[in-house]
Amino acid sequence: MIHYRLTQDDFFTLQKNFIENSVPNKRKSILVTLVLMLLTAFYGFALAIVFLPQTLSAPVIIALAVSAAVVPALLLFPLFKKVYSTMRLRQLRSILRQDSKWPRDVTLSIHEDGIEVNSLHNAVNKRVQVAWEAIERVNEDETHHYIFIEAAEAIIVPKQNRMLDETERIRMNDLLQKHLGITL
C-alpha cells in the first residue's frame, strides 16, 4: 500500500505529459505552428512589397519579398513549436489556481486483480478500482508513472516513496512489472 499526498504540481505534470504525448494535442500543436508560420510569411512578404522602393526591378522585389517571407518563418519555427503547449499549460495553471481540491491524500493498493485508489479530500472519500485489463497505457517522467485508465483519466504513482518497507516494495514491483512492465 502506498500512501502519498497528491498536489497541484503532480496534477500539473500529468497534464503537461498528456499535452506532449496525446495525438489530438500533437495535431493541434502542428496546426497552430503552421498557422503562425503562414502568418509570418504573409506579413514578411506584404511588408517587403510595401516598403521596398518601386525603382527596383520586379524580379529583385519578388526575390527580396520571398526571402523576407521565408527567413523569419524559418527562424521563428522553434518558438512556434512551443506556442501551443505553453498556451495550454498557462490556461491550465490559471484554472488550477482557482481549484480548491488540492492537496489530497491518496492511498494506492496494488493487488493481483488490479489497482485500487482511495482519495480523501474534505471528508469525501473517492474509491476507484481498476482491473489490469482496463489500463490503456502507461507514461512516465522523471518523478511519476501515469497509468491511464481512460483517454483523459490517469492514476499518478510517484516513483520514489519512502513509506514502503522493502518487502512491500518488492511485492508491488513484481506485480507492476508483471502486468505493466514498470517498477517503482
Residue pairs with C-beta under 8 A, 6 or more apart in sequence:
1 107
1 108
1 109
1 168
2 107
2 108
2 109
2 110
2 157
2 158
2 161
2 163
2 164
2 172
2 184
3 105
3 106
3 107
3 108
3 163
4 105
4 106
4 108
4 158
4 161
4 163
5 103
5 104
5 105
5 106
6 102
6 103
6 104
6 105
6 106
6 119
6 156
7 102
7 103
8 96
8 99
8 102
8 103
10 144
10 156
10 158
11 96
11 102
11 156
12 89
12 92
12 93
12 96
13 141
13 143
13 144
14 144
14 146
14 154
14 156
15 89
15 92
16 85
16 89
17 139
17 141
17 146
18 25
18 146
18 152
18 154
19 25
19 85
19 88
19 89
20 85
21 139
25 84
25 85
25 88
28 84
29 81
29 84
29 85
32 80
32 83
32 84
32 87
33 77
33 80
33 81
33 83
33 84
36 76
36 80
36 83
37 73
37 76
37 77
37 80
38 73
40 69
40 72
40 73
40 76
40 80
41 69
41 70
41 72
41 73
42 69
44 65
44 68
44 69
44 70
44 71
44 72
44 73
45 65
45 66
45 68
45 69
47 68
48 61
48 64
48 65
48 67
48 68
48 69
49 61
49 65
52 61
52 64
52 65
54 61
56 64
96 102
101 121
101 122
104 119
104 120
104 121
105 119
105 120
105 121
106 117
106 118
106 119
106 120
106 156
107 117
107 118
107 119
107 120
108 115
108 116
108 117
108 155
108 157
109 115
109 116
109 117
109 118
110 172
110 175
110 176
111 175
112 175
113 131
113 132
114 129
114 130
114 131
114 132
114 134
115 129
115 130
115 132
115 135
115 147
115 155
116 127
116 128
116 129
116 130
117 126
117 127
117 128
117 129
117 130
117 155
118 125
118 126
118 127
119 125
119 126
119 127
119 128
120 126
128 149
128 155
130 147
130 149
130 155
132 179
132 180
134 149
135 147
135 148
135 149
135 179
135 180
136 148
136 149
136 150
136 151
137 148
138 145
138 146
138 147
138 148
138 180
138 181
138 182
139 145
139 146
139 148
140 146
140 159
140 182
142 159
143 158
143 159
143 160
144 156
144 157
144 158
144 159
145 156
145 157
145 159
145 182
145 184
146 154
146 155
146 156
146 157
147 154
147 155
147 157
147 180
148 154
149 155
157 184
158 184
159 184
160 184
161 184
164 172
164 184
169 184
172 184
173 183
173 184
176 182
176 183
176 184
177 183
